[in-house]
Amino acid sequence: MWSTVFLAGLITYFTRFSMIAFVKKDMLSEKTRIVLSYVPSAVFPAIIFPLVFLDVNETLEIVGNSKIIAAIVAILFGFFSRNVLITIFSGLISYWVLIFLLKY
């Protein structure tokens, strides 16, 4: 079973990697490069939003949601520090403090 999962992961990785590795930079126009530069900032919120704002029943949970507070802390640290690791750890630590120490 795990060999199938591992093999599927390898196939997925190499199909995506081939598009990056084998496409020459000259093949893409400047306009295409500009458009593709926005892809990470468009995809990232789509991945993060459900994890932060939705509960296990996939309903919007705003009041009493410690993940929102931790996300705000991480956003502030990220904005002022401009460091990815500080952003990640500040969000994790603030979330852990909220759920384990403050029972929020």
Backbone as CSV, one residue per row, in Angstrom:
resi,resn,N_x,N_y,N_z,CA_x,CA_y,CA_z,C_x,C_y,C_z
1,MET,0.820,-1.192,0.000,0.000,0.000,0.000,0.868,1.261,0.000
2,TRP,1.860,1.333,0.896,2.704,2.521,0.959,3.545,2.667,-0.295
3,SER,3.872,1.559,-0.920,4.644,1.658,-2.160,3.816,2.324,-3.259
4,THR,2.512,2.070,-3.265,1.636,2.708,-4.240,1.552,4.210,-3.993
5,VAL,1.419,4.591,-2.736,1.366,6.013,-2.380,2.686,6.696,-2.754
6,PHE,3.788,6.048,-2.438,5.098,6.601,-2.759,5.277,6.739,-4.270
7,LEU,4.878,5.717,-5.018,4.991,5.758,-6.466,4.117,6.862,-7.062
8,ALA,2.892,7.015,-6.555,2.014,8.082,-7.030,2.620,9.453,-6.741
9,GLY,3.247,9.598,-5.575,3.918,10.849,-5.241,5.078,11.142,-6.168
10,LEU,5.863,10.123,-6.487,6.981,10.316,-7.412,6.509,10.710,-8.803
11,ILE,5.467,10.038,-9.281,4.940,10.355,-10.608,4.429,11.796,-10.647
12,THR,3.700,12.192,-9.595,3.190,13.563,-9.526,4.337,14.570,-9.487
13,TYR,5.341,14.276,-8.665,6.477,15.176,-8.539,7.193,15.349,-9.882
14,PHE,7.480,14.243,-10.556,8.254,14.337,-11.794,7.464,14.945,-12.940
15,THR,6.147,14.756,-12.957,5.375,15.423,-14.020,5.375,16.927,-13.823
16,ARG,5.328,17.368,-12.578,5.372,18.817,-12.323,6.781,19.365,-12.482
17,PHE,7.761,18.588,-12.059,9.159,19.019,-12.170,9.578,19.147,-13.628
18,SER,9.065,18.254,-14.488,9.460,18.292,-15.889,9.049,19.599,-16.549
19,MET,7.914,20.163,-16.132,7.483,21.435,-16.712,8.427,22.567,-16.310
20,ILE,9.010,22.462,-15.135,9.930,23.504,-14.676,11.317,23.299,-15.267
21,ALA,11.776,22.049,-15.255,13.156,21.766,-15.648,13.391,21.827,-17.153
22,PHE,12.396,21.396,-17.926,12.639,21.258,-19.356,12.135,22.421,-20.193
23,VAL,11.416,23.355,-19.594,10.964,24.529,-20.337,12.075,25.576,-20.280
24,LYS,12.511,26.002,-21.439,13.558,27.015,-21.488,12.961,28.372,-21.155
25,LYS,13.738,29.178,-20.485,13.264,30.498,-20.090,12.993,31.385,-21.309
26,ASP,13.658,31.106,-22.417,13.447,31.907,-23.623,12.082,31.638,-24.252
27,MET,11.497,30.472,-23.948,10.225,30.094,-24.567,9.060,30.924,-24.037
28,LEU,9.193,31.417,-22.830,8.110,32.186,-22.220,8.300,33.670,-22.504
29,SER,7.230,34.310,-22.904,7.323,35.755,-23.137,7.369,36.484,-21.798
30,GLU,7.721,37.735,-21.868,7.794,38.546,-20.643,6.434,38.655,-19.980
31,LYS,5.387,38.785,-20.775,4.031,38.885,-20.233,3.629,37.592,-19.517
32,THR,3.993,36.446,-20.085,3.698,35.159,-19.448,4.430,35.037,-18.129
33,ARG,5.677,35.455,-18.080,6.448,35.410,-16.823,5.825,36.302,-15.760
34,ILE,5.339,37.459,-16.167,4.692,38.360,-15.200,3.421,37.734,-14.658
35,VAL,2.623,37.143,-15.541,1.379,36.499,-15.104,1.678,35.321,-14.185
36,LEU,2.670,34.506,-14.524,3.016,33.344,-13.704,3.611,33.737,-12.353
37,SER,4.148,34.939,-12.247,4.702,35.370,-10.961,3.612,35.592,-9.919
38,TYR,2.359,35.752,-10.359,1.253,35.938,-9.425,0.632,34.620,-8.954
39,VAL,1.009,33.517,-9.536,0.397,32.231,-9.185,0.599,31.860,-7.717
40,PRO,1.804,31.936,-7.146,1.942,31.551,-5.733,1.083,32.397,-4.793
41,SER,0.999,33.690,-5.037,0.204,34.534,-4.151,-1.289,34.337,-4.352
42,ALA,-1.697,33.727,-5.448,-3.107,33.419,-5.666,-3.475,32.052,-5.101
43,VAL,-2.545,31.111,-5.145,-2.818,29.751,-4.682,-2.716,29.649,-3.162
44,PHE,-1.750,30.325,-2.568,-1.524,30.217,-1.128,-2.751,30.561,-0.292
45,PRO,-3.441,31.675,-0.534,-4.653,31.948,0.257,-5.746,30.896,0.065
46,ALA,-5.834,30.326,-1.121,-6.841,29.289,-1.351,-6.558,28.041,-0.533
47,ILE,-5.308,27.780,-0.231,-4.950,26.640,0.604,-5.141,26.970,2.083
48,ILE,-4.769,28.173,2.498,-4.772,28.544,3.906,-6.165,28.896,4.426
49,PHE,-6.993,29.551,3.635,-8.293,30.030,4.105,-9.146,28.947,4.756
50,PRO,-9.358,27.802,4.118,-10.189,26.784,4.772,-9.598,26.268,6.081
51,LEU,-8.277,26.185,6.157,-7.648,25.686,7.375,-7.823,26.642,8.547
52,VAL,-7.847,27.924,8.264,-7.944,28.914,9.334,-9.396,29.205,9.706
53,PHE,-10.252,29.367,8.737,-11.594,29.880,9.008,-12.690,28.823,9.131
54,LEU,-12.456,27.610,8.661,-13.504,26.596,8.707,-13.222,25.589,9.818
55,ASP,-14.296,25.110,10.473,-14.130,24.096,11.503,-14.228,22.710,10.879
56,VAL,-14.301,21.661,11.721,-14.319,20.288,11.209,-15.571,19.980,10.401
57,ASN,-16.656,20.718,10.635,-17.890,20.524,9.880,-17.952,21.399,8.629
58,GLU,-16.849,22.068,8.324,-16.725,22.971,7.181,-17.709,24.129,7.225
59,THR,-17.963,24.624,8.424,-18.757,25.838,8.582,-17.829,26.951,9.033
60,LEU,-18.195,28.163,8.678,-17.379,29.323,9.003,-17.405,29.560,10.504
61,GLU,-16.216,29.601,11.099,-16.093,29.787,12.544,-15.239,31.036,12.798
62,ILE,-15.891,32.096,13.254,-15.181,33.352,13.480,-14.955,33.589,14.974
63,VAL,-16.008,33.469,15.767,-15.932,33.757,17.198,-15.268,32.584,17.916
64,GLY,-14.269,32.893,18.722,-13.584,31.873,19.503,-12.643,31.001,18.697
65,ASN,-12.213,31.470,17.536,-11.315,30.700,16.684,-9.880,31.144,16.947
66,SER,-9.135,30.296,17.627,-7.757,30.644,17.969,-6.849,30.649,16.735
67,LYS,-7.249,29.959,15.685,-6.429,29.954,14.465,-6.408,31.325,13.798
68,ILE,-7.496,32.062,13.915,-7.534,33.409,13.328,-6.570,34.335,14.065
69,ILE,-6.571,34.249,15.380,-5.652,35.087,16.168,-4.207,34.726,15.852
70,ALA,-3.906,33.423,15.772,-2.549,32.987,15.445,-2.159,33.429,14.034
71,ALA,-3.099,33.408,13.098,-2.810,33.860,11.736,-2.513,35.358,11.709
72,ILE,-3.244,36.121,12.488,-2.995,37.567,12.565,-1.614,37.838,13.150
73,VAL,-1.257,37.097,14.207,0.076,37.242,14.800,1.150,36.907,13.766
74,ALA,0.957,35.807,13.034,1.937,35.410,12.014,2.034,36.451,10.902
75,ILE,0.912,37.011,10.493,0.917,38.046,9.451,1.691,39.269,9.921
76,LEU,1.476,39.678,11.161,2.193,40.841,11.686,3.696,40.578,11.778
77,PHE,4.061,39.405,12.301,5.488,39.071,12.376,6.095,38.997,10.978
78,GLY,5.368,38.417,10.044,5.874,38.310,8.683,6.033,39.656,8.013
79,PHE,5.086,40.545,8.268,5.151,41.874,7.665,6.352,42.658,8.175
80,PHE,6.585,42.600,9.484,7.664,43.408,10.047,9.033,42.739,9.946
81,SER,9.091,41.413,9.985,10.393,40.751,9.952,10.842,40.401,8.534
82,ARG,9.891,40.197,7.615,10.191,39.773,6.247,10.985,38.460,6.236
83,ASN,10.711,37.588,7.211,11.415,36.322,7.355,10.387,35.200,7.440
84,VAL,10.502,34.222,6.555,9.521,33.137,6.498,9.553,32.289,7.760
85,LEU,10.745,31.954,8.246,10.842,31.104,9.439,10.269,31.789,10.675
86,ILE,10.527,33.061,10.832,9.960,33.801,11.966,8.440,33.839,11.850
87,THR,7.938,34.002,10.648,6.493,34.008,10.427,5.875,32.673,10.810
88,ILE,6.457,31.587,10.353,5.929,30.252,10.656,5.973,29.975,12.147
89,PHE,7.115,30.214,12.763,7.244,29.901,14.184,6.395,30.813,15.063
90,SER,6.240,32.068,14.690,5.396,32.950,15.495,3.937,32.504,15.431
91,GLY,3.490,32.079,14.259,2.125,31.567,14.142,1.934,30.289,14.925
92,LEU,2.885,29.367,14.823,2.787,28.108,15.559,2.811,28.327,17.069
93,ILE,3.747,29.120,17.528,3.874,29.343,18.968,2.650,30.064,19.519
94,SER,2.167,31.063,18.807,0.976,31.765,19.301,-0.240,30.837,19.309
95,TYR,-0.362,29.965,18.315,-1.477,29.008,18.290,-1.366,28.019,19.440
96,TRP,-0.168,27.511,19.673,0.020,26.561,20.775,-0.243,27.207,22.124
97,VAL,0.207,28.437,22.295,-0.066,29.146,23.563,-1.567,29.315,23.747
98,LEU,-2.258,29.673,22.692,-3.716,29.881,22.787,-4.460,28.593,23.121
99,ILE,-4.089,27.481,22.491,-4.882,26.264,22.719,-4.411,25.439,23.913
100,PHE,-3.133,25.462,24.227,-2.647,24.614,25.314,-2.562,25.348,26.656
101,LEU,-2.089,26.573,26.643,-1.915,27.307,27.905,-3.153,28.117,28.283
102,LEU,-3.733,28.808,27.322,-4.880,29.659,27.631,-6.209,28.944,27.421
103,LYS,-6.168,27.752,26.823,-7.385,26.958,26.558,-8.433,27.760,25.778
104,TYR,-7.985,28.539,24.827,-8.877,29.409,24.040,-9.452,28.647,22.894
